[in-house]
Amino acid sequence: MNSTNRSSKWKAKFLNFVMDNKALIILMALCAVGFVATNGLFFSLTNLTNVVRQICTSAVIGIGFTCVIASGNLDLSVGTMLGMLGVIMAMISKTALGFWGALAVGIAAGALCGLINGLIGVKLKLPLFIVTLASGQVFKGACYLLSNTSPVSGIPPAFRAVGQGYWGPVPIPIYIMAAVGVSVFVLLNMTAFGRRAVATGGNREAARTSGVNVDQTIVLVYVLMGVCAAIAAAIMTGRAASAQPPAGQGMEMDAIAAVVIGGTPLSGGYGKVGGTLLGCLIVGVITNVLNLAGMDSNWQLVAKGLLILFAVGLDVASTLYVNNKMRRMRKE
Amino acid sequence: MPRDEIILEMRDIVKTFPGVKALDKANLRVKKGEIHALIGENGAGKSTLMKILLGIYTPDSGEIIYKGRPVNFKSPGDALTSGISMIHQEISLVPTVDVSENIWIGREKDFQKGWLIDKNRRYQATEDLLRRLKIQINPRTMVHRLSIAHMQLVELARAISYDSRVVVMDEPTSSLTDSEVRLLYAIARELSENGVSIIFISHKLDEIFDICHHVTVMRDGKYVSDHPTDGITKDQLVTEIAGREITALFPKEEAEIGDVVMEVKQLSSAGVFSNVSFEVRAGEILGFYGLVGAGRTEIMRAIFGIDKLDSGEIWLGGKQIRVKSPADAIGHRLAMVTEDRLRLGIIPNLSVTLNISLAYLKTVTRFLGFVNRSKETGDAEKMVGALNVKTPNMRQRISALSGGNQQKAIIARWLQTNPTVLILDEPTRGIDVSSKAEIHRLISMLARQGKAVIMISSELPEILGMSDRVIVVREGELAGDIPRGSASQEKLLQYAFGTIDTQGG
């Protein structure tokens, strides 16, 4: 009797661990697949650094997006916003303001874009995914108008360093990604703002009744998203040494995938910044392994889409399975 | 006109939900062509009985005899095809399509011509049906353009189109204007003439005496009595609705009642409540009683800034205050434990600590918005200890706790704000007996500490046991203000049902 009790307790603990670390487990499985599929090439230090460096942009977007989803919203404008902010920063960096001026203006512009998105949504009481679907088109148009549809190149070396440089053995974008990750983690988990954001996503009515200024909270979440988009744009522009107007398009979808794979529920209510980073890594590893395996880039898109679907499906299915199992165990 | 033939009989129906006996040998006999009122105070089991008839719930025991044969419907659809239908308070039509489509929804096959639907034939059938019922609505009108009354008539027409012999109407007149009510009465009488029986759930005694032939009274899930409406008076009916022996009193502990803390004057919200004025004193427990839908919750929501007020003043400690949002209300040290804990209270994904700290976050926030987490957790732990919230640890998600413990955690959330006025809306609904007793002790203790407590409850024993004074709300107005000494079940129900007209104790 006692021993079965103990074993079921361990089983429950194990299942709980699996539930809490699904993204990590999926990632390890993928790495194993990568190892086999590429004859070990995947695990070389250069390649691993490469994978991490490649996900920096999407990770910064994904981290901001974690807050948006945790607060019960979506932002479909981030992709084209990133493209537009990249063009703005590249153009300003070539003036007397230089790189740091460009970065400041870019971040301010990102915050402003988020502010406008948020204000339109809460003031006109429109669903924010519709607002951002529309504003995304505006940003896209603005981006092409500003850049005259051609890449903006000739950015100063300081700007290029943001994407290409190293401090010690580690690429600079990785420091940036880590800094953004830690800041947003702290914001979400240790500040009153973070509490309000997840409470808003978890139960908007209850949050409002408890004195949370729900509208203000949502606007601030979108401002934060805009700032993250600007930082991601800086990394991406630096790495390409020029601002490509179509850069960033479709990145909102990658971000949603990464956030959901990372364990933040689409319905909101809590946000897992660490999980999102793992989610980005998963998407990054998939891309990388397909690359190393020499797959045609168009086929890669197809494969990536299917794999993301598979990962999310696995996530949902395993949650259902484990919940059922736990319920049965509790009954016994 | 009622005939002698019994069309429907429900015998000794028993239904238990976890922890509650909702129905305990409930009986109902409806004659053919009869308009039969089902009456009882909130929670008497009327709706549960009807849900069993419709096959939404399965009874634990008892039998249903319809047209002389025992039946046992599996679902409302099952009941519908056998000729029993229900019109709910909430409209269940598809607003974006027209009347005709709504009536025949799910039965498109009847009008099929090859691959397509013969719309003209369907419009014709709808017109015939509506004409037969003397309902003047164009079958081509989009449902969202109709008034609530007309929507109800469309639902009624849909029920009749299934050749229903028994139609259940759950408070059909609660959102109608006088002329719409008359229209509904006329159609109900017409149906009755044609041999259709109607079960009419209502709180309005006038209405019952106006159109019903017979009335069955329920109380605490039991059948009490049934009478032809011309053989009983309103007062007798109220006595039968009330006549419960109070076995479980919730005695309030004595507290010293101090000065007036909050006073509201002439609060109004168009169509919801009007001319609401009352005051509440330190150390006082002010009960708010009324039938469901009378406007008790709405009054409190408006005072707390959740809903908008059209006019009126709120005075707190001798100063007039403005409350535009719950955040303002909290700033003035009001607190409100809302009804419907799942929808309006808990944040299911968050931990016990975060749920408790939500309303007083400002107090534990330091520079740059950082939360003092050790103080936050410490304070929450103290509350959890004081209120005896049973949770394995403070990081537990609140949704994993039992209903009673969730409710105690929500009360803890509001006590953290150190309120002077605490509003509790149905604080013990749907929670187990022992948590209930704990919450009652807690409310008494808070009053002793000098807080002004306003408690809305639909449970008469709770209201009578706990309140120093009871205000009865009826159809959006204060109908009575009764001190503890002279409050009784009969009296409260007389005010709630409107058989006493004047204000006063």
Contacts between the chains, C-beta under 8 A, distances in Angstrom:
chain1	res1	chain2	res2	distance
A	190	B	370	5.7
A	190	B	371	6.0
A	190	B	373	6.7
A	191	B	365	7.8
A	191	B	368	7.5
A	191	B	369	4.4
A	191	B	370	5.5
A	191	B	371	6.1
A	192	B	361	4.7
A	192	B	362	7.3
A	192	B	365	4.5
A	192	B	369	5.0
A	192	B	370	7.9
A	192	B	371	5.6
A	193	B	369	5.5
A	195	B	354	6.2
A	195	B	357	7.4
A	195	B	358	6.8
A	195	B	361	5.9
A	195	B	371	6.6
A	196	B	361	7.3
A	198	B	347	7.7
A	198	B	349	7.4
A	198	B	350	6.5
A	198	B	354	7.8
A	199	B	347	5.1
A	199	B	350	6.6
A	199	B	354	7.4
A	199	B	358	5.7
A	202	B	347	3.9
A	202	B	348	6.3
A	202	B	349	4.7
A	202	B	350	5.7
A	203	B	343	7.8
A	203	B	344	7.9
A	203	B	346	6.9
A	203	B	347	4.6
A	203	B	348	6.8
A	205	B	343	6.5
A	205	B	344	5.3
A	206	B	338	7.8
A	206	B	343	7.6
A	206	B	344	5.4
A	206	B	345	5.6
A	206	B	346	6.5
A	206	B	347	5.7
A	207	B	347	6.7
A	207	B	358	7.2
A	208	B	306	7.3
A	208	B	325	7.5
A	208	B	326	6.1
A	209	B	304	7.6
A	209	B	306	5.9
A	209	B	326	5.2
A	209	B	336	7.0
A	209	B	338	5.7
A	209	B	344	5.8
A	209	B	345	7.9
A	210	B	326	6.8
A	210	B	330	7.9
A	210	B	358	4.5
A	210	B	359	4.3
A	210	B	413	6.7
A	211	B	325	7.8
A	211	B	326	5.1
A	211	B	327	4.2
A	211	B	329	7.6
A	211	B	330	4.2
A	211	B	358	7.8
A	211	B	359	5.3
A	212	B	327	7.4
A	212	B	358	7.0
A	213	B	325	7.4
A	213	B	327	5.9
A	265	B	349	7.6
A	269	B	347	7.1
A	269	B	348	7.0
A	269	B	349	3.5
A	269	B	350	7.3
A	270	B	349	5.0
A	270	B	350	7.1
